[in-house]
Amino acid sequence: MQQVADALKRGKRARPLFDPPIVRRALIDSFAKLNPRTLAKNPVMFVVEVGAALTTVLLFQSIAAHRPGWGFDFQITLWLWFTVLFANFAEAMAEGRGKAQADSLRKAKTETFAKKLVNGKIEIVPASSLRKGDICLCEPNDLIPGDGEVIDGIASVDESVITGESAPVIRESGGDRSAVTGGTKVLSDWIKIQITSNPGETFLDRMIALVEGAQRQKTPNEIALNIMIAGLTLIFLLACVTLAPFAQYAVVSAGAGKVPGLVVLVALLVCLIPTTIGGLLSAIGIAGMDRVMQHNVLAMSGKAVEAAGDVNTLLLDKTGTITLGNRQAVAFLPAEGVTAEELADAAQFSSLADETPEGRSIVVLAKEKYGLRGREISALEAEFIPFSAQTRMSGVNMHGRAIRKGATESIKRYVLQSGGVFSQAVSEISDRISRDGGTPLAVAENGRALGVIHLKDVVKGGMRQRFDQMRTMGIRTVMITGDNPLTAAAIAREAGVDDFLAQATPRDKLDLIRREQASGRLVAMTGDGTNDAPALAQADVGVAMNTGTMAAKEAGNMVDLDSNPTKLIEVVAIGKQLLITRGALTTFSIANDVAKYFAIIPAMFTITYPPLAKLNIMRLHSPESAILAAVIFNALIIIALVPLALRGVKYRPLSAGALLRRNLLVYGLGGIIAPFPGIWVVDRVLGILHLA
Amino acid sequence: MTSNGWFQIAFFFVLIVASAKPLGSFIANVIEGRKTFLSPILGPLERLVYKLCGIDPAQEQRWTQYTAALLAFSAFSCILLYALQRLQGFLPFNPQHYGAGSVSPDLAFNTSASFGTNTNWQSYTPETTLSYLVQMAGLTVHNFLSAAAGLAIAIALVRGFARQSIKTIGNFWADLTRSTLYILMPMSLIAAIFLCSQGVIQNLHPYTVVTTLEGAKQIIAQGPVASQEAVKMLGTNGGGFFNANSAHPFENPTPLSNMFEMFLIFLIPGALTYTFGKMVRDTRQGWAMFAAMSLLWLAGVVTAYHYEQNGTPILARNGIAVQASATQPGGNMEGKETRFGIADSALFATVTTDASCGAVNSMHDSFTPLGGLVPLFNIQLGEVVFGGVGAGLYGMLMFAILAVFIAGLMVGRTPEYLGKKIEQKEVKMAMLSLLILAACILLFAGASSVIPFDKGSYWNPPGPATANLTNPGPHGFSEILYAYTSGTGNNGSAFGGLNPNTPWYNLTIGVVMLFGRFFMIIPLLAVAGSLADKKQVPVSAGTFPTHGPLFVALLTGVVIVVGALTYFPALSLGPLIEHLL
């Protein structure tokens, strides 16, 4: 069910890649981003812009001097500007998706009024006047005026503005469901909340700032990659600048041709420098954050998303992540002389009034396995004995039947006290169940032990495959549980996790993280309670549940708005996808240069050294068209790869070796080969249109 | 291409493979201060050196201190060599009475930069310029020390990978002393004796004057050749005792001595890959380096051999037999010694430029265009194909860092090499060293192809700088490009055909040699310091494997692509067009 809901939500949230309003805004932004001060942050594209400006000046000179061949200069200049604009467009598209999300969030931030409690009296004040520590009352249809803790009451709250999930959630004082977010709406009942953040610092404010990219800082890997492509740009600058004296030597010694003009040298330079990755790098980063967002996870920084790709150890809470929330009955194991039906019947009776999930699962199992339908409670004239901490049993008294169920030790005491016989078999069955990681629940009727109900943690479907995938990706999964080591080991074995931490206290969790980090590993974890906060802060990737306490949300570097702990696995995949996309486009960009050399170098020196035409292996039809085709291809490839940059390279959970082999083949070898036909086609089109 | 030729090449390779492991582990033991079979003899000597110089070998240095020690040492020894050359007229062991007049200040600067940087570019004719004392106490000593320094730097970088969370990278003085004492000296001694057995001379006699059969008078140069020859090859120095270098019969008399000399060039660089693997506790990593280097070497030697053996279309048109036969070597024999033939000349040219040796047994200028492209391109790749003593390994590790950074992202993790995350600083330093190399080669070659000189200029005779060339056209351009490439790459071999003994060429080539050495080393030592300080990320299935064929292919590809992209325009106006013309 959860998966279906997730899928639905994703479908609702995911925008089409080229949403018309976003595209329109991005088109305008592409021009705004031509501002050299903005562009200077991107060394590669800045060089292109300077080159384009230079050729523009030269173009006007040519036109003013009525020099023939300015048409060629014009086309080069035009395409150089396009190159810059395409890169700007990519970035603007990535940002635009975030901005669109921010806009919808901002709508939730309309000015509201709060029912502030002052000395027990309600005062209506504007929400923006609330300060930390103020207490407010929220009743049905009230918008919660700010982030806060519920200090009294219980209410159902519509948080769809934050999570996109339309089903209401329960918020109550105490425990881990006490945090409320400003801008969400109370649907029923009432709560008193204590405000925990000042105006402008609320969760919603931070969220808007984040998705808008206002706080976007370059991540460490992005900076390193920028350094590398800037270095390559300088090397190619050297290669192109020194080509002028080399050409002069060649022209003098051959006595033919002329030194290539500045326009051609700029064209060569722009083709060689890694414009593909340079133009798409920041779009890739922003889109990565955006993808995390689409999974309803709020990453506080790009660095956290990047770190997710590097995670070596994943700490997963057992309950809710690996197993369904509660234990379920899976078998009725009768003592000798008792049939399974008898046991099931007694067990069902004893559980009819038991509203715990365990109790309900017993009723359901009896129905499914033995056709025992749930009976109408009121018709039975039965007296139900609720669970008490003293007896550690619950049960029912009716028509002379006294049925009890509880921990094996309690039932044994109960049976022996009432003078019955507690069969050895029941003890043995219980022990066996415990050993296998289950929970035995003994059932007795009228002082006779009938047998044992086997309660079991049920591992969610498909978890084993996911953990296997993790293993091939080189990620170790560790299950965290409060269970005893025996139970923990059994569940760990069944779920297929690599390791477990049993009877875990928050302190143990923190120590485990520190231990892993000391040996150089990166650790990711999820948590919701305040006592998780230290561990969340210590972990390299800490995903706090939105239902969790404010302390937990502050400590982590991501917040999962759906509060679905399994999501950590997706976050890791997105982090990896982000890095792979960067690597793939860098490799592709550099590999592309090979073909461009084969297009431009023969074209430059075809008059000086006619035999150099043999290097024109694409048989481009004229020198001008060859240079122009390379420049155009170089510009178009940026726009062609925008979808890939925004969507990310498809991530396959493979081992590093297999992944590398595949991607090297596609983006490395593919990058060398692809431009040859590409440039050839552009050259043909230019020929047909008589443009060169 | 003859079966004998292939056999020579294969035999050479077998020698290198076979010696890598034993010598590699020996070097690792020496450098980490463990006891070896030489300790009983050399241990007291080592301790004496430390005592005399006041060195505590256990005193570890941070990268900045290590670099400062190296720079101070190099500066001091270069100045000493400069003085020695200029003052040779007043010093002993000078039977030919050479004075300061034969060594101008710019030449002396060039030569001391050249030998101090393990380049051994020679703008002069040694046998008519330098006294025996300068050759022995100046050049030969530098041959040892510059090689030992290179080895020390490589070891320091490897320590960066091998250590974790430590701020220091070793002690330069200890590394230098151990490399010289345990590795270079004993091996040079044995090699020199072997070379003497083949006919290499070793004396302090004045030059011999003989009357030839035609009745002409001829001066035959003499000298302490074998002692310099051994370390010239072993330390990948390459500076010849004679102008003809290893083509001279007194330096390289027989095919056996030729094979032995080539073996000496690759001996330590090949073994260092194993040392590297051993020090990082995963010998597969070392063999991966070895494999990548072997592939690049093989590609070079096959290309050079192919084009030399097939000659040129012009040779064929002029009726010259290019086919090898029982009596004729065929192919392009111009500039090659008949006692070595085509295969061993092509192999020597490849090996000497793969490594930053620069010794030659044939005239590279006389190679066919594409045959000559091989040595030129080898140097432009950064001499990482086995490379110079130490220099090859640290150069290749720099490429490994880049390869891992470019492609390593594609496994979905921030790149790491040998458990060390490759981050901002490493990338910055690797790019910086690449950039300096490219800038030195391209900018100075560019300037020299166009710069003119006035009458009475100090720098050069009047006219264009290209007037120093003996060949016109693209071949002349190749000669200029080769000169700066050789200098920057610290190779020292000359294409020939260019008269470099003018202040312009002496000073500019001198400068690029210093830049090419030290602006490569300083960033690399910074990387070593940064790596040593990092934690080691444990290996998992998600780690980019750097020991398999895939990494070897990737590394080879990155070396070639980076080299080709940087130099393709220049090469297309030199050897490539010359081949097509």
Interface residues (C-beta under 8 A of the other chain):
Chain A: P220 N221 I223 A224 L225 I227 M228 A230 G231 L232 L234 I235 F236 L238 A239 C240 V241 T242 L243 A244 P245 F246 A247 Q248 Y249 A250 S253 A254 L272 E306 G309 D310 N312 R471 T472 M473 G474 I475 R476 S519 G520 R521 G575 K576 Q577 L579 I580 R582 G583 A584 T586 T587 I590 A591 D593 V594 Y597 I601 F605 Y609 P611 L612 K614 L615 Y651 S655 A656 G657 L659 L660 R661 N663 L664 Y667 G668
Chain B: Q164 L402 F405 I406 A407 G408 L409 M410 V411 G412 R413 T414 G419 I422 E423 Q424 E426 V427 K428 M431 L432 L434 L435 A438 A439 L442 L443 A445 G446 A447 S449 V450 T466 P472 G473 P474 G476 F477 K535 Q536 V537 P538 S540 A541 G542 T543 F544 P545 G548 L550 L554 G557 V561 A564 L565 T566 Y567 F568 P569 A570 S572 L573 L576 I577 L580 L581
